[in-house]
Structure formats: structure tokens, C-alpha cells
Amino acid sequence: MNVLQIFLIALVAFLHIYFLILEMFFWSKPKGLKTFGLNKEYAEQSKVLAANQGLYNGFLAAGLIWSIISKNTEIAIFFLCCVTIAGIYGSYSTKKIRLFFVQALPAIIALLLLVFT
């Protein structure tokens, strides 16, 4: 992997660590409420589900970090595909196109760079 590929994979991993923190620890706090456009009551009711979702984002980040440490392109491709699918599905299911640009697009760019360089 070259420096640009590693940088983009690390960026996607960092984003997922950030998502983990937001979903697991700030879901029902002002930062989480603002970020996800939630009201306090709904956030309190759904915070266990959000924490579970955050944990999955952590697993995606861990896989991407593992791919960087091991310098294994195949692992990176697998986890970037997972992130891409999650971003596309999340955007579709929530009807929030912004989710596509924040989650899926960086993974798609990293994936294309890995596959075509």
C-alpha cells in the first residue's frame, strides 16, 4: 500500500471511530442530539440500539486499522466494501443522502484507489 492509500484507509477508520464515540457515548447528549437531529426522549429510548450500532462501527474501524498494520490489501478491500454497503444502505433506509457522502463516499474513493493503483 502506498502513502495515499494508507491515508484514505486511515481516514475511513478515523471516521468510524468518531461514529463509535458519537453513537456509544454521546447519542443522548447535546452533541449527539444535534449531530443526528434527535429529540431527547427518542434518544433516551434508542440509546442501547445506538450503542450497538456504534460497536459495529468500531469493528469496521478495527478491521481497517488491521489492514494498515498488516499491509494487507485484501483485508482493506473487504472492510472498505463493508463500509460502502453500510453507507449505501444507511443512506437509503434513513432517506438521508448526507450519510452516503459522509460514510460511503470516502470508502468508495479509498476502494477505487486500492483496486486501480
C-alpha positions in Angstrom: 0.0 0.0 0.0 1.2 3.5 -0.8 1.0 6.5 1.4 -2.2 7.9 -0.2 -3.9 4.5 0.1 -2.9 4.2 3.8 -4.1 7.8 4.4 -7.5 7.2 2.9 -8.0 3.9 4.7 -6.9 5.6 8.0 -9.4 8.4 7.3 -12.2 6.0 6.9 -11.1 4.2 10.1 -11.0 7.5 12.0 -14.5 8.4 10.8 -15.8 5.1 12.1 -14.1 5.6 15.5 -15.8 9.0 15.6 -19.1 7.4 14.8 -18.5 4.9 17.5 -17.9 7.7 20.1 -21.0 9.6 18.9 -23.3 6.6 19.0 -22.0 4.9 22.1 -21.2 7.8 24.4 -22.9 11.0 23.0 -26.2 9.7 21.5 -28.4 11.3 24.1 -26.1 14.2 24.9 -26.3 17.6 23.2 -23.6 16.7 20.6 -25.3 13.5 19.6 -28.8 15.1 19.6 -27.5 17.8 17.3 -25.5 15.5 15.0 -28.3 13.0 14.5 -31.2 15.5 14.7 -32.8 13.7 17.6 -35.1 14.8 20.4 -34.1 13.9 23.9 -36.9 11.4 24.5 -36.2 9.4 21.4 -32.5 9.4 22.1 -33.0 8.0 25.6 -35.3 5.3 24.2 -32.9 4.3 21.5 -29.5 4.7 23.1 -29.0 0.9 23.6 -29.6 0.4 19.9 -27.3 3.3 19.1 -24.5 1.8 21.3 -24.8 -1.5 19.5 -24.6 0.4 16.1 -21.5 2.3 17.4 -19.9 -1.0 18.4 -20.3 -2.3 14.8 -18.6 0.9 13.6 -15.8 0.1 15.9 -15.4 -3.3 14.4 -15.2 -1.7 10.9 -12.5 0.7 12.2 -10.6 -2.2 13.8 -10.6 -4.1 10.5 -9.3 -1.1 8.6 -6.6 -0.5 11.1 -5.7 -4.2 11.0 -5.3 -3.9 7.2 -2.9 -0.9 7.6 -0.8 -2.7 10.2 -0.6 -5.9 8.3 -0.3 -4.0 4.9 -2.9 -6.4 3.6 -4.8 -5.0 0.6 -7.4 -7.8 0.6 -8.4 -7.1 4.2 -8.7 -3.4 3.4 -10.8 -4.2 0.3 -13.1 -6.4 2.4 -13.7 -3.8 5.1 -14.0 -0.9 2.7 -16.7 -2.9 0.9 -18.4 -3.4 4.2 -18.3 0.3 4.9 -19.6 1.1 1.5 -22.5 -1.2 1.7 -23.3 0.1 5.2 -23.2 3.6 4.0 -25.4 2.9 0.9 -27.9 1.0 3.0 -27.9 3.6 5.8 -28.5 6.4 3.3 -31.3 4.5 1.6 -33.0 3.3 4.8 -32.9 6.7 6.6 -33.5 8.7 3.4 -30.6 10.9 4.4 -28.3 11.4 1.4 -25.7 13.1 3.6 -25.0 9.7 5.2 -23.8 8.5 1.8 -21.4 11.3 1.4 -20.0 11.0 5.0 -19.7 7.2 5.2 -19.9 5.5 1.8 -18.1 8.0 -0.4 -14.7 8.1 1.4 -14.7 4.3 1.5 -15.5 4.2 -2.3 -12.7 6.6 -3.0 -10.3 4.5 -0.9 -11.5 1.3 -2.5 -11.1 2.6 -6.1 -7.6 3.8 -5.2 -6.7 0.4 -3.8 -8.1 -1.5 -6.8 -6.9 0.7 -9.6 -3.4 1.7 -8.5 
